[in-house]
Amino acid sequence: MNTDWMNEEVSNLFEQYDNYLEDRLGYTPLIENLKESLGQNISVLDYGCGGGKVSRRLIAGGIQTVTGVDISQAMVDKASSHINRGNSSYHQIKTGVLDFKDNTFDAAICCYVFIGSSKKSDLLKIAKEIHRTLKPGGIFYVLDNNPDSAGIKFSSFMSGDLNKKYNDGEIKPVYLDLPNGSVFKISDTHWHKDTYYKILNEAGFKTIELFEHSDVDALKDTEDLRCYPPFAMFKATKF
């Protein structure tokens, strides 16, 4: 069973997790790619925004407007009340249908959202709604834990257990290291890379690229776990 993100205690514990690795090898490359592709004078939908961590990074990176949506009202309230929210707004979503017109946004992001869903049908609903609300030429980024790095212990987390091979759609544990030395265990879904391609294609996206960032360039002469890409970023374009 996946983690219940509607639980306020779960949300608060997750907020304590120091996501510097996600920032360096996930969010920062995503934002850089987004700005290189579309510029900064754009509107971005942050689907599954949580407490607004990525939305605030987008605003700090110069993106004009960000709209965050999440199923958790507690997280929406947290994001809305943050002092550095800038030109961003946040809304709770209670159904699979977004309350936005067709062709509204220049870009959309889903960070660690797909792994929070255990049904492919739910992933397809999300991707179709995002495709609908994107303008022609709009870009959809999906950032998740890299399925090929399951069981690898990174500096702040481990997704999956060591030496276990996970099937597509299988629930797996994720261990997050908290600043106090404790480990916060959550559960997510293991999706193979082929599943992401299939879902995005079926939703209507035609051009799909995969990016995997790691420290391999700095460590090319060593056998170091940091050579493994902890995250996978899919970039899908609407035509």
HELIX and SHEET records of a PDB file:
HELIX    1   1 GLU A    8  GLN A   16  1                                   9    
HELIX    2   2 TYR A   20  GLU A   22  1                                   3    
HELIX    3   3 ASP A   23  TYR A   27  3                                   5    
HELIX    4   4 THR A   28  LEU A   38  1                                  11    
HELIX    5   5 LYS A   53  ALA A   60  1                                   8    
HELIX    6   6 GLN A   73  SER A   80  1                                   8    
HELIX    7   7 PHE A  114  GLY A  116  5                                   3    
HELIX    8   8 LYS A  120  THR A  133  1                                  14    
HELIX    9   9 PRO A  147  SER A  149  5                                   3    
HELIX   10  10 LYS A  193  ALA A  203  1                                  11    
HELIX   11  11 LEU A  225  CYS A  227  5                                   3    
SHEET    1   A 7 SER A  88  GLN A  92  0                                        
SHEET    2   A 7 THR A  65  ASP A  70  1                                        
SHEET    3   A 7 SER A  43  TYR A  47  1                                        
SHEET    4   A 7 PHE A 105  CYS A 111  1                                        
SHEET    5   A 7 LEU A 134  ASN A 145  1                                        
SHEET    6   A 7 PHE A 231  THR A 237 -1                                        
SHEET    7   A 7 THR A 207  PHE A 211 -1                                        
SHEET    1   B 3 PHE A 157  SER A 159  0                                        
SHEET    2   B 3 GLU A 170  ASP A 177 -1                                        
SHEET    3   B 3 VAL A 183  HIS A 190 -1                                        
END                                                                             
